[in-house]
Structure formats: structure tokens, C-alpha cells
Amino acid sequence: MHPGATDFTRGSIPRHLIAFSIPMLLGNFLQAAYNTVDSFWVGRYLGPQALAAVSVSAPIIFSLISLVLGLTVAVTVLVAQFYGAGDKDRVRHVVTNSLVFLTEIGVVLSIIGILSRNALLRMINVPPDVFEHASAYLGIFLSGLVGMFLYNAASAILRGLGDSKTPLRFLAYATVTNMILDPLFILGVGPIPRMEVTGVALATILAQAFSAVIALVHLRRVSGLLKLGRDWWRLDLPLLGLISRIGLPAGVQQTFVSLSGLAVNSIVNRFGSMAMAGYGVGLRLDQFAFMPAMSSGIAVTSLVGQNLGAGRDDRVSETVRWAVLLSGGITAVLSVAVLSGRANLVAIFTRNADVIAIGAEYLRYAALSYVPYALMFTLSGVLRGAGDTVTSMLATFASLWLVRVPMAAALSRLPGLGVKGVWIAIVAGPVSGTLLNFVYYRTGRWKRRVVARRPSPE
């Protein structure tokens, strides 16, 4: 079916986890580089207003696309389960229907986003000196949502087949293209006019569109997963309902994460600019510490999906044990490294002594949350692989909105704690999330959500 596909129902589970996770980890670094390049050119050559315009647009973009990107989680799950069950025709059916579905949603969201962008910017009180730049940036960026969705859908399809290397190539093509186009469009070269902040958005959507085209050609010519017959492209409403049932809770889960981040930010902001800066630097370092665990969690989703589809429940429990050992072990080493050199790590980003002190104090607490996060990502990956995204969503909601945010608000008002109360709450969030996921995992009820399954082999 696909030359890069991996049958996760056979062979060494730790080898599968490591081989699948490494390209995902490299992809996370590439994505970070992608965003850094944009910030570099805008911040260095266009000034603070343009940089603020790009930054302030991020929450609006995420709110518009998070639910849709959750659908790609469903695509990975269904492809993995049908592939594990040996139903190749259903795999192709999921491929074609998901691509058509996401294209239609992309067109609709682009139109809605472009027409409502100014109202959304006013809603979040964007200042006048940034408003025009932000509106122009959003207008261009939102016109290219179809390319973003198709690229993500193609990557999700291939991950369901056990191939994480090919999506890494797609991301590399987009990153390199964006790096080339950014200075050309921002500053203007030869016949290309100087477009400033709109050039950033145009470079991004063209890079994503280029990668999406390559991905579709790959699915058609290399994998043979795209069929041109009318029957393959006719929308299957029950299948789309299944994709939505699995995918929308995953998207809502990401929305909970984003909104809780804004809520915690607002609490930290009460303690002044030094606390804001120290916390911001700490979050940047957290992202790098989370990368191995996040990559492992995605790998667990694909392994669990295929093995459940194949009726190999024994390999699911083995996958969990190995993922906990590998992801937890690597993250524990990172935690010790951060605890040992936290002040020096913060000093990479700033020379201000107050910011370094606050950032180092934040990391002293945050590093204790890295291993619980690794365990939570693993258990969430199991539930997603089974197609049980609702429970994972509810556990995330409880850990963030019933534990972290209220605890941060309450503890930060205690005279003896102040902003330290926020750091304590940040640790409590993943600890509670891990416990909730673990309790549900032990019940085994998530196995009832499996869509495709063949009898266990003798």
C-alpha cells in the first residue's frame, strides 16, 4: 500500500517507538525553527508593531483551526485501526473522504475568518498602531487554510500507517520554502515588491501550499492511496460523522489548553513585567523539554491504533510499559538538567537579573512537572489510539480548569506565596491529569471505542 508504512503489530515495540518518535521530534524542532524565522525577519526589519501584529494574530488563528486540526487526530486513528485490521479499502476511503471534507471546511473557514477578522481583533482590544498590520496579516494567512489542512491531513494519514519520516520531509520542504520566501516578500527583491507583514503571511501560505501539493502527489503516485474514481470521492456521511465524533473532542481539548494558558498568563501579569518576562522565558524552555514526550505520545497513538485494529491487545499494554519507560526516563534526565542549570538557561534569553531570578524559580517548580506530563501524554495517546478522545478531553478539562487555573488564582493571592502559587498550580495540573487518565486506563473501557478490529490470532 505505502512503501514507508510500518506494521506495528509485529516486531520490537521499543524499536518501533524510537524509530517513529525520532522523526516526530525532528519535526517539532523544524516547526520551532519555522516560527523563529518569521519572528527574526519581522522583529529585525519591520519593528515592534509588526512583530506584535504577528503575535497577536496567533490566538485568533488557533481558535479558528484547533477544532479542525483535531479532525486530523481522528484520521490517524481510523487509518491506523483499519490498516491494523487489514482493511485496505477502508483506509483509502478514509483518505479520500478526509481530504475532501477538510478542503470544504478550509474554504468555509477562510471566508468566515477573512470577513470577521477585524471584529475579532477589536474583541481582543488590539491597539490602533498594531490593528492595520494585524488585519492585513490575518487576511492573507486565513486565505491559505486549505493548504494547511491538506498538509496536516496527509501527514496524519501517513502517521496512521506508521510512517513518520515522510511527513518530516513535507515539513522540511515547507520550512526551507518559507525561509527562502520570507526575505524576498518582506523586503522586496527585483520585481517582487516590498510587502512587509503581508509578505510574512504570503510566504507562509505558499510554503504550506507547496508542501500540501507534494503530499497529495505522494499519496497518489507513491502510496496509491488516492483513487480518481467517483465512488472513492463520494462523501460517506456516516464516516464523516465518525471522524467528527473522534476528532472534535481532540480539537476541543487543544482549545482548553490554549484558553487555560491565557488564564494563567493573566494571573502572572498581575505581578508585573519582570514576572511576565521570566514566565515567558520559562515557557520557551518548557516547549523543548516537552518535545520528546509529545513525540512519544503521538507514536503511542499510532502503535495502539494498529494493534487494537489487529486484535493485539497484549501489544497495547506492552506499548504503554515501554513508552512510560522510554519517555519517562528521557524526561527525567531533562528535568535534572533543567534543575541543575536553570539560571544559566534563562540567561540565554536575557541579561536582566530580576528576570533570570524569576525564570529560574519558575523552572525549579516546572521541571517537577515534566515526568507527569510524559506519563499523561502516553496515557492520552492510548485513549486516542482507541478512538476514545472524549475521556481524554474531559481529563484535560478537569486538570486545567478544575485544578490548575483555580489553584493558581487562589494560591497566588496568599501573602507568603504570591507568584510562587502559580508555579505550584502548574505542577498540580499534569499530576491530576495523569491520575485521571491512569484510573480510566485501568478500567479498560476505552477498548469499547475501537472502530475496526479483527479477531486475535492464535
Secondary structure, DSSP 8 states (H G I E B T S, - for coil): --TT---TTSS-HHHHHHHHHHHHHHHHHHHHHHHHHHHHHHHHHT-HHHHHHHHHHHHHHHHHHHHHHHHHHHHHHHHHHHHHTT-HHHHHHHHHHHHHHHHHHHHHHHHHHHHHHHHHHHHTT--HHHHHHHHHHHHHHHTTHHHHHHHHHHHHHHHHTT--HHHHHHHHHHHHHHHHHHHHHHH--TTS---THHHHHHHHHHHHHHHHHHHHHIIIIIS-----SHHHHS--HHHHHHHHHHHHHHHHHHHHHHHHHHHHHHHHHTT-HHHHHHHHHHHHHHHHHHHHHHHHHHHHHHHHHHHHHTT-HHHHHHHHHHHHHHHHHHHHHHHHHHHHHHHHHHHTT---HHHHHHHHHHHHHHGGGHHHHHHHHHHHHHHHHHT-HHHHHHHHHIIIIIIIHHHHHHHTTSTTTTTHHHHHHHHHHHHHHHHHHHHHHHHTGGGGG-S-------
